[in-house]
């Protein structure tokens, strides 16, 4: 049986460090200079080809001159960039509307469902979706801190609390209801509650119900989603810029490969 001999590029005093990235690039450039000067069939050029293919990452080194693979690479990268671009634009459009309403003398904000995008509203207004979301909110115990405080929190201190959007929307009644404060999760209905805000009738002092059925709870959830999506959109923009740079490098490689093939066909 013939013995298989494995070799790599010989040591080069110009690249004494362990990181051989520059060595790989230099050998690749030397190969193309050799091809331009002597032709690809030259034994010297074949030597340089073996060097850079052993130094560079295997797939890149072996396939960098195969046009069909470069085509596949560019098409996949283009589709990925297009998909990421569309998702980023969609995220900004969907989260562009809606914000908490600041109240005088309150440390927290009020949240109204009508201020958010129609697409997001449809997601939470679907009973099947909201039942699952409500169950998750109850299991996460977002109102537990307010329940634990009980009657130890004075009304003046409660109004200064900086509640999250979910706590403000799901754990207390709306400010429109004018309910009388007893504890953070215990309120007494007044004879003349707001007739314009349906959340006033949905509120319950039962710790398992509170305002999880309220429109304000849905709005608080959407405000939370809005902030998260905006963070994701900013990260997507950074990643998109990186992909465009990589795609541009791929386009340059494809163009250079076509020029090399054209030169070989027409000496």
Secondary structure as a PSIPRED ss2 file (coil, helix, strand):
# PSIPRED VFORMAT (PSIPRED V4.0)

   1 X C   1.000  0.000  0.000
   2 X C   1.000  0.000  0.000
   3 X C   1.000  0.000  0.000
   4 X C   1.000  0.000  0.000
   5 X C   1.000  0.000  0.000
   6 X C   1.000  0.000  0.000
   7 X C   1.000  0.000  0.000
   8 X C   1.000  0.000  0.000
   9 X C   1.000  0.000  0.000
  10 X C   1.000  0.000  0.000
  11 X C   1.000  0.000  0.000
  12 X C   1.000  0.000  0.000
  13 X C   1.000  0.000  0.000
  14 X C   1.000  0.000  0.000
  15 X C   1.000  0.000  0.000
  16 X C   1.000  0.000  0.000
  17 X C   1.000  0.000  0.000
  18 X C   1.000  0.000  0.000
  19 X C   1.000  0.000  0.000
  20 X C   1.000  0.000  0.000
  21 X H   0.000  1.000  0.000
  22 X H   0.000  1.000  0.000
  23 X H   0.000  1.000  0.000
  24 X H   0.000  1.000  0.000
  25 X H   0.000  1.000  0.000
  26 X H   0.000  1.000  0.000
  27 X H   0.000  1.000  0.000
  28 X H   0.000  1.000  0.000
  29 X H   0.000  1.000  0.000
  30 X H   0.000  1.000  0.000
  31 X H   0.000  1.000  0.000
  32 X H   0.000  1.000  0.000
  33 X H   0.000  1.000  0.000
  34 X H   0.000  1.000  0.000
  35 X H   0.000  1.000  0.000
  36 X H   0.000  1.000  0.000
  37 X H   0.000  1.000  0.000
  38 X H   0.000  1.000  0.000
  39 X C   1.000  0.000  0.000
  40 X C   1.000  0.000  0.000
  41 X C   1.000  0.000  0.000
  42 X C   1.000  0.000  0.000
  43 X H   0.000  1.000  0.000
  44 X H   0.000  1.000  0.000
  45 X H   0.000  1.000  0.000
  46 X H   0.000  1.000  0.000
  47 X H   0.000  1.000  0.000
  48 X H   0.000  1.000  0.000
  49 X H   0.000  1.000  0.000
  50 X H   0.000  1.000  0.000
  51 X H   0.000  1.000  0.000
  52 X H   0.000  1.000  0.000
  53 X H   0.000  1.000  0.000
  54 X H   0.000  1.000  0.000
  55 X H   0.000  1.000  0.000
  56 X C   1.000  0.000  0.000
  57 X C   1.000  0.000  0.000
  58 X H   0.000  1.000  0.000
  59 X H   0.000  1.000  0.000
  60 X H   0.000  1.000  0.000
  61 X H   0.000  1.000  0.000
  62 X H   0.000  1.000  0.000
  63 X H   0.000  1.000  0.000
  64 X C   1.000  0.000  0.000
  65 X C   1.000  0.000  0.000
  66 X C   1.000  0.000  0.000
  67 X H   0.000  1.000  0.000
  68 X H   0.000  1.000  0.000
  69 X H   0.000  1.000  0.000
  70 X H   0.000  1.000  0.000
  71 X H   0.000  1.000  0.000
  72 X H   0.000  1.000  0.000
  73 X H   0.000  1.000  0.000
  74 X H   0.000  1.000  0.000
  75 X H   0.000  1.000  0.000
  76 X H   0.000  1.000  0.000
  77 X H   0.000  1.000  0.000
  78 X H   0.000  1.000  0.000
  79 X H   0.000  1.000  0.000
  80 X H   0.000  1.000  0.000
  81 X H   0.000  1.000  0.000
  82 X H   0.000  1.000  0.000
  83 X H   0.000  1.000  0.000
  84 X H   0.000  1.000  0.000
  85 X H   0.000  1.000  0.000
  86 X H   0.000  1.000  0.000
  87 X H   0.000  1.000  0.000
  88 X H   0.000  1.000  0.000
  89 X H   0.000  1.000  0.000
  90 X H   0.000  1.000  0.000
  91 X H   0.000  1.000  0.000
  92 X H   0.000  1.000  0.000
  93 X H   0.000  1.000  0.000
  94 X H   0.000  1.000  0.000
  95 X C   1.000  0.000  0.000
  96 X C   1.000  0.000  0.000
  97 X C   1.000  0.000  0.000
  98 X C   1.000  0.000  0.000
  99 X C   1.000  0.000  0.000
 100 X C   1.000  0.000  0.000
 101 X E   0.000  0.000  1.000
 102 X E   0.000  0.000  1.000
 103 X C   1.000  0.000  0.000
 104 X C   1.000  0.000  0.000
 105 X C   1.000  0.000  0.000
 106 X C   1.000  0.000  0.000
 107 X C   1.000  0.000  0.000
 108 X C   1.000  0.000  0.000
 109 X E   0.000  0.000  1.000
 110 X E   0.000  0.000  1.000
 111 X C   1.000  0.000  0.000
 112 X C   1.000  0.000  0.000
 113 X H   0.000  1.000  0.000
 114 X H   0.000  1.000  0.000
 115 X H   0.000  1.000  0.000
 116 X C   1.000  0.000  0.000
 117 X C   1.000  0.000  0.000
 118 X H   0.000  1.000  0.000
 119 X H   0.000  1.000  0.000
 120 X H   0.000  1.000  0.000
 121 X H   0.000  1.000  0.000
 122 X H   0.000  1.000  0.000
 123 X H   0.000  1.000  0.000
 124 X H   0.000  1.000  0.000
 125 X H   0.000  1.000  0.000
 126 X C   1.000  0.000  0.000
 127 X H   0.000  1.000  0.000
 128 X H   0.000  1.000  0.000
 129 X H   0.000  1.000  0.000
 130 X H   0.000  1.000  0.000
 131 X H   0.000  1.000  0.000
 132 X H   0.000  1.000  0.000
 133 X H   0.000  1.000  0.000
 134 X H   0.000  1.000  0.000
 135 X H   0.000  1.000  0.000
 136 X H   0.000  1.000  0.000
 137 X H   0.000  1.000  0.000
 138 X H   0.000  1.000  0.000
 139 X H   0.000  1.000  0.000
 140 X H   0.000  1.000  0.000
 141 X C   1.000  0.000  0.000
 142 X C   1.000  0.000  0.000
 143 X C   1.000  0.000  0.000
 144 X H   0.000  1.000  0.000
 145 X H   0.000  1.000  0.000
 146 X H   0.000  1.000  0.000
 147 X H   0.000  1.000  0.000
 148 X H   0.000  1.000  0.000
 149 X H   0.000  1.000  0.000
 150 X H   0.000  1.000  0.000
 151 X H   0.000  1.000  0.000
 152 X H   0.000  1.000  0.000
 153 X C   1.000  0.000  0.000
 154 X C   1.000  0.000  0.000
 155 X H   0.000  1.000  0.000
 156 X H   0.000  1.000  0.000
 157 X H   0.000  1.000  0.000
 158 X H   0.000  1.000  0.000
 159 X H   0.000  1.000  0.000
 160 X C   1.000  0.000  0.000
 161 X C   1.000  0.000  0.000
 162 X C   1.000  0.000  0.000
 163 X C   1.000  0.000  0.000
 164 X C   1.000  0.000  0.000
 165 X H   0.000  1.000  0.000
 166 X H   0.000  1.000  0.000
 167 X H   0.000  1.000  0.000
 168 X H   0.000  1.000  0.000
 169 X H   0.000  1.000  0.000
 170 X H   0.000  1.000  0.000
 171 X C   1.000  0.000  0.000
 172 X C   1.000  0.000  0.000
 173 X C   1.000  0.000  0.000
 174 X C   1.000  0.000  0.000
 175 X H   0.000  1.000  0.000
 176 X H   0.000  1.000  0.000
 177 X H   0.000  1.000  0.000
 178 X C   1.000  0.000  0.000
 179 X C   1.000  0.000  0.000
 180 X E   0.000  0.000  1.000
 181 X E   0.000  0.000  1.000
 182 X E   0.000  0.000  1.000
 183 X E   0.000  0.000  1.000
 184 X C   1.000  0.000  0.000
 185 X C   1.000  0.000  0.000
 186 X E   0.000  0.000  1.000
 187 X E   0.000  0.000  1.000
 188 X E   0.000  0.000  1.000
 189 X C   1.000  0.000  0.000
 190 X C   1.000  0.000  0.000
 191 X C   1.000  0.000  0.000
 192 X C   1.000  0.000  0.000
 193 X C   1.000  0.000  0.000
 194 X C   1.000  0.000  0.000
 195 X C   1.000  0.000  0.000
 196 X C   1.000  0.000  0.000
 197 X C   1.000  0.000  0.000
 198 X C   1.000  0.000  0.000
 199 X H   0.000  1.000  0.000
 200 X H   0.000  1.000  0.000
 201 X H   0.000  1.000  0.000
 202 X H   0.000  1.000  0.000
 203 X C   1.000  0.000  0.000
 204 X C   1.000  0.000  0.000
 205 X C   1.000  0.000  0.000
 206 X C   1.000  0.000  0.000
 207 X C   1.000  0.000  0.000
 208 X C   1.000  0.000  0.000
 209 X C   1.000  0.000  0.000
 210 X C   1.000  0.000  0.000
 211 X C   1.000  0.000  0.000
 212 X C   1.000  0.000  0.000
 213 X C   1.000  0.000  0.000
 214 X C   1.000  0.000  0.000
 215 X H   0.000  1.000  0.000
 216 X H   0.000  1.000  0.000
 217 X H   0.000  1.000  0.000
 218 X H   0.000  1.000  0.000
 219 X H   0.000  1.000  0.000
 220 X H   0.000  1.000  0.000
 221 X H   0.000  1.000  0.000
 222 X H   0.000  1.000  0.000
 223 X H   0.000  1.000  0.000
 224 X H   0.000  1.000  0.000
 225 X H   0.000  1.000  0.000
 226 X H   0.000  1.000  0.000
 227 X H   0.000  1.000  0.000
 228 X H   0.000  1.000  0.000
 229 X H   0.000  1.000  0.000
 230 X H   0.000  1.000  0.000
 231 X H   0.000  1.000  0.000
 232 X H   0.000  1.000  0.000
 233 X H   0.000  1.000  0.000
 234 X H   0.000  1.000  0.000
 235 X H   0.000  1.000  0.000
 236 X H   0.000  1.000  0.000
 237 X H   0.000  1.000  0.000
 238 X H   0.000  1.000  0.000
 239 X H   0.000  1.000  0.000
 240 X H   0.000  1.000  0.000
 241 X H   0.000  1.000  0.000
 242 X H   0.000  1.000  0.000
 243 X H   0.000  1.000  0.000
 244 X H   0.000  1.000  0.000
 245 X H   0.000  1.000  0.000
 246 X H   0.000  1.000  0.000
 247 X H   0.000  1.000  0.000
 248 X H   0.000  1.000  0.000
 249 X H   0.000  1.000  0.000
 250 X H   0.000  1.000  0.000
 251 X H   0.000  1.000  0.000
 252 X H   0.000  1.000  0.000
 253 X H   0.000  1.000  0.000
 254 X H   0.000  1.000  0.000
 255 X H   0.000  1.000  0.000
 256 X H   0.000  1.000  0.000
 257 X H   0.000  1.000  0.000
 258 X H   0.000  1.000  0.000
 259 X H   0.000  1.000  0.000
 260 X H   0.000  1.000  0.000
 261 X H   0.000  1.000  0.000
 262 X H   0.000  1.000  0.000
 263 X H   0.000  1.000  0.000
 264 X H   0.000  1.000  0.000
 265 X H   0.000  1.000  0.000
 266 X C   1.000  0.000  0.000
 267 X C   1.000  0.000  0.000
